[in-house]
């Protein structure tokens, strides 16, 4: 049987590609060896964010009880949290698998879903191996590789996914650990540290070889997140190198060496290894069509298209921006590209991101660290949540908005960071303006609902235009304006007129 499009992998990128090909009336086969939804659903985006949402609710409830009724206490069982997480996953799985089942039952037979492993035999042939080891060879005009990624492991660490786990093994816990160490202070490591500390049953430690967590972010964001971690009792082993990690008497023993030469031995109940992910590029027949794997595990491509013109790669195999929304975008894009619906390469300058830490951090476009590295001349305005009526009403003013624009009359928006409650809901208007290469004037006169967190964005824009309601020279530290030239010289602007 011959198909127009064969998709290897049913994660966010592959599923989106298959659905877009279906829109174009193409005959599609989608091959997934494990679970539809991939890491965007299981042991990844949806599952961890459900953990985070539940942990945030528990933390908020505890704080309110402590303030209003200190004699009241709540008890949370890990098994109940896990049940809620799995119910969320099941709901989303029903959407994805249910849609596939419905579409397969249509009379036009335009899509076929196969549970099995796919291996490329040639540019137009794919071998499918089913669970019972039977095989089938199908012919296809185009191939999309969307096989995703797996947690990175170290040979020196005995990961058993019970005591020492990756993100794949967290759901194997049957109770909240008394203590846990997390190897890796990137986004995922910091998110899991936040989750476990929010629930309040686990003493959390993070191993960080640098002197600051989240090394790619601006200092004010790092300071805010680190301060919260310290308040919640999280220990960050800064400037440390993991010398050894072993399972000893059913627990985790690890040895650290610091840059000053000190060595420490620690014992905790569990360990989470969070040092990135590795693209799943082996065993899929790349050698049969002359495609090679790059040192980072990805497959060389030009806007998703490989050196074999009818073979495309998307998601974790094609770009370092390992996000569900980016993967879905790439999946749709390569289908439109193969059928001539677009000739414009994807750009990633307006990709919105969220870090599920405490407080929540969202961003789009450039931050100051990148602007300084690229020797950009820019203006920057910042407003703390203390000055935003909605945050005051919520009694939750731990956060800020920060917007970067070009240092000229056009004031084209370069980027934005939002830290605090509702952060992820506040950046979309700015993301749109970045994609349109627009300036701040577009947002200046928009009437925002009151009271709302996004009024803080409007006040930032007004500061840039010299017509803010609250004046920076009065509220120093709460409202900030500054400019930076291409040499990195930063000057505070008392008031922009």
N, C-alpha and C positions, 0 to 999 in steps of 0.2 A: 504494500500500500504506500502511496506517495503523499507527502504533505507539503504545504507551502512553507510552514515554519515549524521547526522542532526546537523546543525549549528544554534545556537541561537544568532542572532545579525549580522548585515551586515556592521559593521564598518571596520576599517583597518584590524583587526585581523581575524574577521569572514569571510570577503570577501576573504582574502588571503588563509585562510584554505579551503574554498569551492573550489577555483580555483586549489589548489594543489591536493585536492582529485579528482577533475575532471581529472587532468593530469594522475592520477593512474587508470583511467577508473572506478571509483567508482560512484555509484548512490547517488546523493547528493540532500538534501533539505536545502535551506537557508531561514530562517525566520527572518524578520525585522519588528518591529512594527512601526517604524517612517520613517527614511530616510536612504537609502543606502549611505554609506560613513561615517556616524556617526560624531563624534567630529573631526575626521580627515579632514572633509570637511566643515561641518556647525558649526558656532559659535566656531570654534577651529582652528586647524592648518592652513588649507588653507585660511580661511576667514581672520583670524587675520594677517597672513603673507602677504596677499594681501593688507590689510590696511597699514601694515608696509612698503612694497615696494613703495606704492603710496605716503605715508608720507615722505619717504626718498627722493623721486624724487622732491617733492614740496620744502622740506628744501634745497636741493642742488640748485634748480632753484632760490630760493630766495637769497641764498648766492651769486650766480654768478651775479644776477642782481644788488645786493647791491654793488658788487665789480666793475663791468664793466659798469653798467648803472643804477645808484642809483635813477634816476628819473622815472624808469619804475617799475610797480607793477603788481602783479597777484592776482586774486581773485579766491578762491576755494569754491565751494558749497559742503556741506556734502552729499546732495542728489546725486550729480554726482559721488562722491567717492563711495557711497553705490552702485550706478549702476554698476560701474566698478568691485566692489567686487562680486556682484551677478552674473555678466557675467562670472567671473572667476570660481565661484562655478558651474554655469550652464554648463560650458565647461567640467569640471571634472565629473560632474554628468552624462553628456552624455556618457563619456567613460565607467563609471561603469554600469549604467542602460542599456545603449545600448548594451554592451557586454552580460549582463544577458539575455536581450530579444532575441538576436541573438542565444545564446547558447540554450535557451529553445525551440527555433523553429527547432532545429536539430532533425532528425528523431530518434536518439537513446534515446531521453528523459532522458539523463543522469543527468540533473540538473533541479530542480524546485525551483522557487522563490515565496515566499508567503509573502504578506503584512499583518502582523498580530502579535499577541503576542503568544509566546511559553511557555508552562509550562510542566515541567518534571513530569510525573505520576509514572514512574518506570525507571529502568535502560535501558529499551528498548522501552518505550512509551512516546510520547510527544503529548500534547493536543494543538491544534492551535485554537485561537479565532480571528476571522476576525472582520473587522470594523462594520459589521452588526450584530455582536454578535453570529453568527453561529459558531459552533465548529466542529473540525475534530480531530480524534486521528490517529497518524501515528506510525508505528513501525520502529525501527532503530537499527543497530548493535552498533553504536558509537554515542556519543553526545559530541559536543564541545560548551562550554558556552563562548560566546564572547559578553556579553551584555553591555560592556563599563562602563562609569561613567557619573556623573552629577556634576555641580558646588556645592561645599559645601556651605550650608547656616547656618545662626545663627538665632535661634528663637527670639532673642532680637532685630533683625534688620528687619524692615518692607519692605522686598524686593518685589517690585511690577513690576519689569522688565521694568519700564518706567522712574522713577526718581531715585530710588535705584535699580541698576541692577547687575546681574552677567554677565559673558561673553556671556550668552545666550541673553541678552537684549540690547547689544550695538547697534545692528541694528535697534532697535526701535526708536533711536534718529532721529529727522527730521532736526537737525542743529548741528553745532559744539557747545558744551556747552561753556558758558563763563568761567565756572570754574567747576572742578571735583575733588573729593577726591577719592583716591584708597586705600582700606583697604587690606594690604598685600604687602610686599616688596620682594616677591619671583620672579621667572622668569616671570610668566604671568603678575603680577602687574607691574613690571618694563618695560615689553614690551609695555603694554597699556599706561603707562606714557610717554614712548618715542614716541609712535604713536601720541597721542594727542598733545604733545608739538611740534613735528615736523611740524604738520599742521599750528601751529602758531596762532590759534584762542582761545585756551583754557589755562587758568591758572591751572596748575596741582599740586596737593598735594598728598603726599603718607604718610600713617600711618605705622610706623615701630616700633615694640616694642623693637627691638634690637638697638645697636649703629651703625650698618652698614647694608646696604641692601645686598642681595644675600649672606647670612652668610656661605654658603658652599664653596664659592670661595676664591681664594687667594687675599691677600690685594692689590696687584698691579692692579688686574683686577677691584676690587671694587672701588679703588681710581680713576681709569680711567673713569669708568661709572658714578660715583658720580660727578666727576668734570664736565663732559659733562652735566649732569642733572642740575647742578647749573648754568652753562653758559646759558642753555635754560630756566632758570627761574622756574624750578621745586622745590617746597618746600618739604623737607623730614622731617616729624615729627619724629625724632629719639627718642628712649627711651620713647615711649609714649604708653599708653593703652587706647583703645577706651572705654569710660565709657557709652556713649549713642549715638545713631544715630536715628533721626526721620525725617519724612517729615513734614515740617512746611511751610504753605502758598505756597505749590507747589515747595519748594526747600528743600535742605538737611541741617539740623542743626546737628552738631556733637560736642561732648564734649570729650576732651582728658585730661588724667592725666599723668604727667611726673614722672620719677623716683625721681626727686628732690622735688616732692610734688605739683608742680604748676598745675593749671587747666586752660584750655582754651576752649572757645566756638567759633566755626567757622560756617560760612554759605556759602554754595556753591550751584551751580545749579543742579549738578548730583553727584551720588556716584556709584563707581564700587567696588563690594565685590569680592576679588580675594584671597581666603584663601584655595585653593586646590580643589580637586574633590573627590567625594564619589563613590565607585563602585556600579553599579546597580545590586545588588544581591538579592533584595527582590521580591517576587511575581513570581518566576520562578520555584518553586516546589522543592527547595533543601531539604526541610524536608521530602519529599516523598522518598528520596533515602539515607537519613541519612547523608547528607552533611551539615556542619554547617559553619556559617560565623565567621571569625576571628574578633578581636576587631577593626582592621583597615578596615573592610568591605570586605576584600578579602576572597577567598576560599582556604583552605589549599590544597597544592599540592606538588608533587615531580616532578620537571621538566615538569610541565603542567598537570600531571596525578593525579587525585584525588584518594581518598581511594576507590572509586567505579571504578574498573579497566578500564571500557569502557567509562568513563566520564572524559573529559578534560576541563581545563580552560585556557584562553589566554587573553592577553591584560591587561587592568586595573584591572581585577579580580585576576590576578596571580602574578604580580610583581609591585614593587614601581617605576620601570623605565617606566613612562607613556609617551611613545613616539610612534609616528606612525610607524617609522622604526622598533622599537622593537616589537610592536604589530604584524606587518606583519610577522616578522621573527618567532615569537612564533606560529602564526597560521599555517605557513608552517611546522614548526618543529613538532608539535604534530601529524599532519597527517602522516608525515614520520615515526614518532615513533610508531604510532598505527599499521602501516603496516610493521614494522621491517626494514625500510630503514636506520634507524640510531639508534645507541645505545649510542651515545655520548651526554651528557647533554649540554644544551646551556650554553655558558659563556658570560658574559657581560663586560669583561675588555676592549674590543675594540669598545664599542658603541660610536659613534660620536654624539655630541650634538651641537646645535646652540642656542644662546640667541639673539633674535632680538631686541637688544638695540642699543644705539648709543655711541661708535662704536660697530659693530657686534662682538660677542664673540663666538668662536667655541672651542670645546675641545674633547679630547679622552684620556682614561686612567686616570692615577693619576694626581692630582695637588699637589702642595707642602703641602697644609694643610693636605691632607690625608696621604701623605708620612711621615710627621712629627708625625701624630697621630699613624701611624702603626710602628713608629720607624725604618723606612727604611733608609739605607745609600745610598745617591744618589749624582749625579752631576747635575747641572742645568746650562744651557746656555740661554741667552736672547739677542735678537737684536731688537732695536726699528725701527719702520718704517722709521724714519729719515735717516737711513743708506741704505734703499732699493731703487734702481733707479726707479722702477715702481711707488712706492708711491710718490717719489719726482716729477716724471713727472705728476702724477695725482693731485699734490698739495694737497695731503691728507695723511699726515704722522702721524696721530693720532692712534698709535697702536704699537703692538710688537708681536714677536713670542717667546715662551718659551718652551724648551724641557727638560724633566727629563729622566735620564738614571741611571742604576745601577752604584754604585761607585766602579767599578772594571775594569779589562782590557776588559771584554766582552762588557761593556757599552750597555747592553740590554735596549731597550727603555721602559720606564715606563708610560710616558704620554706626552701630549703636550697641550698647550693653544695658541690660535691665537686670537688676538684682533685687529680689524681694517677692512678696506676694503678688500674684497675677502677672509675673514677669513674662511668661511665655505668651500671654494673650496681648501683650502690649507692643510687640515689635513688627506686626505684619504691615502696618501702613508705611513704616520706614523701609521695610524690605521691598515693598512695591516701588517706592521712590528711588531706591538704589538701582533696581532693575531698569527703571526708566531714565536713569541718569539725571534725576531732577534735584532741584534745590529745596531749601526749607520753606520757601514762600507757599508751597502747595499745602502745608499743614498749618500755616500761621493763623488763618481765619476760620478753620474748621471748628464747628461748635461740638464739643465733646459732652457726653452726658455727665451730669453732676449729681452727687460726687462720684468720681471714678478715678482709678489709678492712672489712666492714660492722660488725665489732665496735667500730670507732671511732664509729659512729653511736650504738650502745648506750651507750658511755661519755659521749657528749655528753648524752644523755637523763638519765643518772644524775647528771651535773653539775647539770642543771637541777633535779633533784629532791633535790639535796643528799646523794647517797649514792654518789658516784663511788669507784671502786677507787683511782684515782690522783688526788691532791689538787692543785687548781690553785695553792694557795699554796706548794706545794713545787716544782712544775714551771712556774714563771712563764715565759710565752712559748710554752710547748708546749701548755698547757691554758689557755684564756681564758674568762672569764665577764664579761659586762657588761650593763648595762641602759641604755636610752635613753628619755627622756620625749618628749612631743609637741613640745617646744621644741628638740629636737635635743641636749639635754645628755646626754652619755655618762658613765656612772660604772662603774668596774671593780668587780666583785663578787669579793671575795677567795675566798669560799666560800658556796655557796647552801645554806641549812639550812631 
